[in-house]
C-alpha cells in the first residue's frame, strides 16, 4: 500500500512530537514525592542495618551492566543514560575496565530510588498500566466514543507511542492492565517479582560489586512501584480519563508549580494503616486505597458533568466556583448561552492549586507507608560463644520461611554458612544458629537473609548484617570504590 503525501506529512508531524504528557511528571513530581516519602520513612536506618551502608540512603552504589543479562543491561543503560541530568537523575558514569562494553554507573541510594520512579514512566507507553478505577479497581479501558485507531493516533501525537508502534499495531490503543495487576506482572522489570529477586541477590551475591548492582536494581524497582502508587493520586488515572492524561494540563501545572524540590512532605496527621498487600494501598475495595480516596473527592476534566452541581443550587453572576468539603475551588463555572443548563463547567489553575495542595501530602504519606511496608520485617543479630548466632525479629509477625547465614571476608567475598527453615514467629527470637568461633576466624562480617511469607501469606524478603570486628568498623561499599569517574556525555 502506498501512503499519500498528506498521510506521510502527518506521520512526520507525529514523529517530531517530543513533549510527553503522562500524568504526574516523572522527573519532577514523582521523583520529588518519592524522595520526600523516603526521607520520612525508615529507609536510611534499614540501609545501615540490613546492608552495612554507613551513609545509609546517601551511600553511593555502583551498577555494573556487565553483571546483568545483555538485553537487560542494554535496556537499563539506555534508559538510565537518557534521564534528566539537570534534575540529578542521570547517574555518574565511571571508567570502563578491560572487557566491559558498558561503563559502570554510580548514584547514591536515594538517587537510585528516585531514578526508579522516573524509569517507571519510560518508555511512556508503560503508563497504560498505571490506571486503576477508584470504584471498580479496573484498568484503562476505552469509552464508547473512542476507537482503538483514534486512541493509538493520539498516543503517538502525545509521544507515548512511536510511529513504528503505530504502523505495527503496537501503539497504546486505550487499554491496559490495572495498576494492581501491573505491580505483580512477571514482564514488569520494576515490579514486585523483580524487587524480591534483586533484594535476595543484594545479600547473597558473592562479590561486593555484584551485591551493589543487585541492591541498585532493588532500589529501582522500589522507585517504580512507588511511582505506580503515586499516580493513583492523579484524578485522571482513577476516573479512566485517558484524554486528560494525554493532555497533561493538571500534571504540567503541578510540575511547573512545585518542580522536584518543592514537593511537600507527607501528611504526618493522615493515618494510613499498614496494608495486608501493597496493592491494597492502590485499591482495597473498602474505600481506603489511594485511588478510591482520590476518585471520591476529586474530578478530572473528562469526568465533569452537570450532575456535580448540588441539586437546588443557584449560581448567580457570570461565573465562579463550587466548593467541596475537601477544597475551596472544587470546580469552576461560567455562564454560557450554548451549553446545556446555561453554564460551562471546567477546572482552572485555582482548582489545580487546591487539588495539588490537598493531594500531594496525601500521596506522599501513602508512598511512605508503601516503602516501609515493602521493607518490613526488621531483624537484629547477636553472637555469643555459648548460643551462637541469635536472630531476633523486631517489628513484624512472620510466617514460615528460610534463613540463610553468610560470612563475609575482608575482600568482600561472601560464602554461605548455613541455610535452615524457620517456623512462624511473633516479634522476639526468630531462631538461633550454632556457629563456632573457629568457623568465623577468616570473616569480618555476618549477613543473614530471611525469605518467606508474612502472617497474611504475602512474600517477604529481609536481611541484617553483624560486624565481627571489635576495634574497627567494616568498610562500607563506598570506601572500596576506587574507580575514577568520567563525565556523562
C-alpha positions in Angstrom: 0.0 0.0 0.0 1.3 3.5 -1.0 1.0 6.3 1.6 -0.4 9.6 0.4 1.6 12.7 0.7 -0.8 14.1 3.4 -0.5 10.9 5.4 3.3 10.9 5.2 3.3 14.6 6.4 1.1 13.7 9.3 3.4 10.8 10.3 6.4 13.1 10.3 4.5 15.6 12.4 3.7 12.9 14.9 7.3 11.6 14.8 8.6 15.1 15.6 6.4 15.3 18.8 8.7 15.3 21.8 6.5 16.5 24.7 5.2 13.5 26.7 2.2 14.1 29.0 1.8 11.0 31.2 0.2 12.2 34.4 2.4 13.5 37.2 5.8 14.2 35.7 8.4 11.6 36.5 11.4 13.8 36.7 9.8 16.4 38.9 6.6 15.4 40.8 7.0 11.6 41.1 10.7 11.8 41.9 10.0 14.6 44.5 7.2 12.7 46.1 9.4 9.5 46.3 12.3 11.4 47.8 10.1 13.1 50.4 8.5 9.7 51.3 11.9 8.1 51.7 13.2 10.9 53.9 10.1 10.4 56.2 10.5 6.6 56.2 12.8 4.1 57.8 14.8 3.7 54.6 18.0 5.3 56.0 18.2 3.1 59.1 17.4 0.0 57.1 20.2 0.6 54.6 22.6 0.8 57.6 21.3 -2.2 59.5 20.5 -4.5 56.5 23.3 -3.8 54.1 26.0 -2.2 56.3 25.9 1.0 54.4 27.4 3.5 56.8 26.0 6.5 55.0 22.5 5.0 54.7 20.4 6.4 51.9 23.3 8.7 50.9 25.7 5.8 50.3 27.0 5.7 46.7 26.3 2.4 44.9 27.6 1.0 41.6 25.6 -0.6 38.9 27.8 -2.8 36.7 26.0 -3.7 33.5 28.4 -6.5 32.8 26.8 -8.5 35.6 23.4 -8.3 34.0 22.0 -10.3 31.1 22.9 -8.5 27.9 19.4 -7.4 26.9 18.6 -6.2 30.4 21.9 -4.4 30.6 21.5 -2.5 27.3 17.8 -1.6 28.0 18.6 -0.3 31.5 21.7 1.5 30.4 20.0 3.4 27.6 17.0 4.4 29.8 19.3 5.5 32.7 21.6 7.4 30.4 18.5 9.3 29.0 17.4 10.6 32.4 17.5 14.3 33.0 21.0 15.3 34.2 19.7 18.7 35.2 17.3 17.2 37.7 20.1 15.0 39.1 18.6 11.7 37.9 21.3 10.6 35.5 23.9 8.5 37.3 27.6 9.2 37.3 29.5 7.3 34.5 32.6 5.5 35.8 35.6 4.5 33.7 35.2 1.1 31.9 37.6 -1.7 32.8 39.1 -4.1 30.3 36.4 -6.3 28.8 33.5 -4.1 29.7 31.3 -2.9 26.8 29.2 -0.6 29.0 30.5 1.7 31.7 29.6 1.1 35.3 27.2 3.8 36.7 27.1 5.3 40.2 24.5 7.1 42.2 23.6 7.2 45.9 20.8 5.1 47.4 18.2 8.0 47.4 19.2 8.9 43.8 18.7 5.3 42.6 15.3 5.2 44.3 14.1 8.4 42.7 15.5 7.3 39.3 13.3 4.2 39.6 10.2 6.5 39.8 11.3 8.3 36.7 12.1 5.0 34.8 8.6 3.8 35.5 7.4 6.4 33.0 9.9 5.5 30.3 9.1 4.4 27.8 5.9 6.4 28.2 3.7 3.5 26.9 4.2 1.9 30.4 1.6 4.4 31.8 -1.2 2.5 30.1 -0.8 0.1 33.1 -1.0 2.8 35.8 -4.7 3.3 35.7 -6.9 1.9 38.5 -10.6 2.8 38.6 -11.4 4.2 42.0 -14.8 2.5 42.0 -14.1 -0.9 40.5 -10.3 -1.4 40.5 -10.4 -1.9 36.7 -7.6 -0.8 34.5 -7.6 1.5 31.5 -10.5 0.8 29.0 -11.9 2.7 26.0 -15.1 4.6 26.3 -17.9 4.0 23.7 -16.9 7.1 21.7 -13.2 6.1 21.4 -11.8 3.7 18.9 -8.5 1.8 19.0 -7.3 3.8 16.0 -8.1 7.2 17.5 -6.5 6.2 20.8 -3.4 4.9 19.1 -3.1 8.1 16.9 -3.5 10.3 20.0 -0.8 8.3 21.9 1.6 8.9 19.1 0.8 12.6 18.9 1.5 12.9 22.6 4.8 11.0 22.4 3.6 8.0 24.4 3.9 5.6 21.4 6.2 5.8 18.4 5.3 5.9 14.7 6.8 2.5 14.3 4.5 1.1 17.0 1.5 2.8 15.3 2.3 1.2 11.9 2.9 -2.2 13.5 -0.2 -2.1 15.6 1.6 -2.0 18.9 0.8 1.6 19.9 -1.2 2.3 23.0 -4.8 1.6 22.0 -6.6 3.0 25.0 -6.5 -0.2 27.1 -4.2 -1.6 29.8 -3.8 -3.8 32.8 -4.9 -2.4 36.1 -2.1 -0.9 38.2 -2.8 -3.6 40.9 -2.0 -6.3 38.3 0.9 -4.4 36.7 2.9 -4.2 40.0 2.9 -8.0 40.2 3.4 -8.8 36.5 6.3 -11.0 35.5 7.0 -8.8 32.5 7.3 -5.7 34.6 11.0 -5.2 35.1 10.4 -2.8 38.0 7.6 -4.8 39.6 7.4 -6.8 42.9 8.9 -10.1 41.5 11.9 -8.1 40.2 12.3 -6.4 43.6 12.2 -9.7 45.5 14.7 -11.3 43.2 17.1 -8.3 43.3 16.9 -8.0 47.1 17.9 -11.6 47.6 20.9 -11.2 45.3 21.9 -8.0 47.1 22.6 -10.2 50.2 23.7 -13.5 48.7 25.8 -12.5 45.7 29.4 -13.5 46.1 31.2 -10.2 45.3 30.7 -6.6 46.6 30.1 -5.2 43.2 27.5 -7.9 42.4 25.7 -7.1 45.6 25.8 -3.4 44.9 24.4 -3.9 41.4 21.6 -6.1 42.8 20.8 -3.6 45.5 20.6 -0.9 42.8 18.2 -3.0 40.9 16.1 -3.4 44.0 16.0 0.3 44.6 15.0 1.0 41.0 12.1 -1.4 41.5 11.1 0.2 44.7 11.0 3.6 43.0 9.0 2.2 40.1 6.4 0.6 42.5 6.1 3.9 44.4 5.5 5.8 41.1 2.6 3.5 40.2 1.1 4.1 43.6 1.7 7.8 43.4 -0.2 8.1 40.1 -3.3 6.8 41.9 -3.3 10.3 43.4 -4.0 11.8 40.0 -7.8 12.1 39.4 -7.4 11.3 35.7 -5.9 7.9 36.5 -8.7 6.9 38.8 -11.5 8.1 36.6 -10.3 6.2 33.4 -9.8 9.7 31.8 -7.2 8.9 29.2 -7.8 12.1 27.3 -6.9 14.2 30.4 -3.7 12.1 30.9 -2.7 12.7 27.3 -3.4 16.4 27.5 -1.5 16.6 30.8 -2.7 20.1 31.8 -3.0 19.3 35.5 0.2 17.3 35.7 2.1 20.0 33.8 0.8 22.7 36.2 1.9 20.7 39.2 5.3 20.1 37.7 5.8 23.8 37.0 4.5 24.9 40.4 6.4 22.5 42.6 9.2 21.1 40.5 11.1 18.3 42.3 12.5 20.0 45.4 9.3 21.9 46.2 7.1 18.9 46.6 5.5 19.0 50.2 6.3 16.5 52.8 4.0 13.5 53.5 1.0 14.4 55.7 2.1 13.4 59.2 -1.5 13.6 60.5 -3.0 11.3 57.9 -3.5 7.8 59.3 -2.7 5.2 56.7 -2.6 1.7 58.3 -0.1 -0.8 57.0 -1.8 -2.8 54.4 -2.1 -6.6 54.0 -0.9 -6.3 50.4 1.0 -3.5 48.6 -1.8 -3.5 46.1 -4.3 -2.5 48.8 -2.6 0.9 49.0 -3.9 1.5 45.5 -7.3 -0.2 45.8 -8.6 -2.3 48.6 -12.3 -2.4 47.8 -13.2 -0.8 51.1 -12.7 2.8 50.1 -9.3 3.2 51.8 -7.0 2.8 48.8 -5.4 5.9 47.4 -7.4 5.5 44.1 -10.7 5.2 46.0 -9.9 8.3 48.2 -8.9 10.3 45.1 -11.9 9.3 43.0 -14.4 10.0 45.7 -13.2 13.6 46.3 -11.8 15.0 43.0 -12.8 15.1 39.4 -10.8 15.2 36.2 -11.7 17.3 33.1 -13.1 14.4 31.2 -15.5 13.4 34.0 -17.1 16.8 34.6 -20.9 16.8 34.2 -23.8 18.9 35.3 -24.6 16.3 38.0 -21.7 17.6 40.0 -23.8 20.7 40.8 -25.7 20.1 44.1 -29.4 19.8 43.5 -31.2 23.0 44.2 -28.1 25.2 43.9 -28.5 28.6 42.3 -25.4 30.0 40.6 -25.6 33.8 40.3 -23.4 36.1 38.2 -21.3 35.3 35.1 -19.0 32.8 36.8 -17.5 31.5 40.0 -16.5 28.3 41.8 -18.1 25.4 43.5 -16.6 24.2 46.8 -16.4 20.8 48.4 -15.6 19.5 51.9 -12.0 19.0 50.7 -11.1 22.1 48.7 -12.5 25.6 48.2 -12.1 25.6 44.4 -13.6 22.3 43.5 -15.0 23.3 40.1 -15.1 26.5 38.1 -18.1 27.6 36.1 -19.0 30.3 33.6 -22.3 31.4 32.1 -22.8 30.2 28.6 -25.6 30.6 26.1 -24.5 27.5 24.1 -24.0 24.9 26.8 -26.9 22.8 28.4 -28.0 24.4 31.6 -26.7 27.8 30.5 -23.2 27.3 32.1 -19.9 25.6 31.3 -18.0 23.7 34.0 -14.2 23.3 34.0 -11.1 23.2 36.1 -8.7 26.1 36.1 -5.4 27.0 37.9 -7.2 27.8 41.2 -8.7 24.4 41.1 -5.4 22.8 40.2 -3.7 24.6 43.1 -6.3 23.4 45.6 -6.2 19.9 44.2 -2.4 19.6 44.4 -2.2 21.2 47.9 -4.6 18.6 49.2 -3.4 15.6 47.2 0.4 15.7 47.2 0.9 15.4 51.0 -1.6 12.5 51.0 0.2 10.8 48.1 3.5 11.2 49.9 2.0 9.6 53.0 0.8 6.6 51.0 4.2 6.3 49.4 5.9 6.4 52.8 3.7 3.7 54.1 4.3 1.7 50.9 8.0 1.9 51.2 8.1 0.9 54.8 5.7 -2.0 54.0 7.9 -3.4 51.2 10.9 -3.3 53.6 9.1 -4.7 56.6 10.4 -7.4 58.9 13.4 -5.9 60.7 16.0 -8.3 62.2 18.7 -7.9 64.8 21.7 -10.2 65.1 23.8 -11.0 68.2 26.6 -13.5 68.6 27.6 -15.4 71.8 30.1 -18.2 72.2 27.5 -20.3 74.2 24.5 -19.9 71.9 26.0 -19.0 68.5 24.1 -16.5 66.3 20.7 -15.3 67.6 18.3 -13.8 65.1 15.6 -11.5 66.6 12.5 -10.3 64.8 11.7 -6.7 65.8 8.5 -5.5 64.1 6.6 -8.0 62.0 4.8 -11.3 62.7 6.2 -13.7 60.1 5.1 -17.0 58.7 7.4 -19.8 57.8 10.5 -19.2 55.8 14.1 -19.9 55.1 17.1 -18.3 56.8 20.5 -18.2 55.1 23.6 -17.2 57.0 26.6 -15.9 55.1 30.1 -15.0 56.1 32.0 -12.1 54.5 35.7 -11.9 54.2 37.8 -8.7 54.3 37.9 -8.8 50.5 34.1 -8.5 50.4 33.6 -12.1 49.2 30.7 -13.9 50.8 30.0 -17.6 51.3 27.0 -19.4 52.7 27.5 -20.9 56.2 24.1 -22.5 56.7 20.5 -22.5 55.4 17.7 -23.5 57.7 13.9 -23.4 57.8 12.1 -21.2 60.4 8.7 -21.6 61.9 6.1 -18.8 62.1 7.1 -16.3 64.7 6.0 -13.2 66.5 8.4 -10.4 67.4 11.2 -11.9 69.5 13.7 -14.6 68.9 13.2 -15.9 65.4 15.9 -18.6 65.6 19.4 -19.5 66.8 22.1 -20.8 64.6 25.1 -22.7 66.1 28.3 -21.1 65.0 31.8 -21.8 66.4 34.4 -19.1 66.9 36.8 -21.2 64.8 34.4 -21.1 61.8 34.4 -17.3 61.9 38.1 -16.7 62.1 38.5 -15.6 58.4 35.4 -13.4 58.3 34.8 -9.8 59.2 31.0 -9.7 58.9 28.0 -12.0 59.1 24.9 -11.5 56.9 21.5 -13.2 57.1 18.7 -13.3 54.5 15.2 -14.3 55.5 12.8 -15.3 52.7 9.3 -16.4 53.3 5.8 -15.0 53.9 4.1 -12.8 56.5 1.0 -13.7 58.5 -1.2 -12.8 55.6 0.6 -15.1 53.2 2.4 -12.3 51.4 6.0 -12.6 50.3 8.7 -11.0 52.5 12.4 -10.7 52.0 14.5 -9.1 54.7 18.1 -9.2 56.0 20.6 -7.9 58.5 24.4 -7.7 59.0 26.7 -8.0 62.0 30.3 -6.8 62.2 32.7 -9.2 63.7 35.5 -6.6 64.1 35.8 -5.3 67.6 38.1 -2.4 67.1 37.2 -1.0 63.7 34.2 -0.9 61.5 33.8 -2.9 58.4 34.5 -0.8 55.3 31.3 0.2 53.5 30.9 -0.2 49.7 31.7 3.4 49.2 35.1 3.0 50.9 36.0 0.2 48.5 35.1 2.2 45.3 38.4 3.2 43.7 37.2 3.8 40.1 37.9 7.2 38.6 34.8 8.8 37.0 34.4 10.3 33.6 31.7 12.9 32.9 28.4 11.8 31.3 28.2 12.6 27.6 
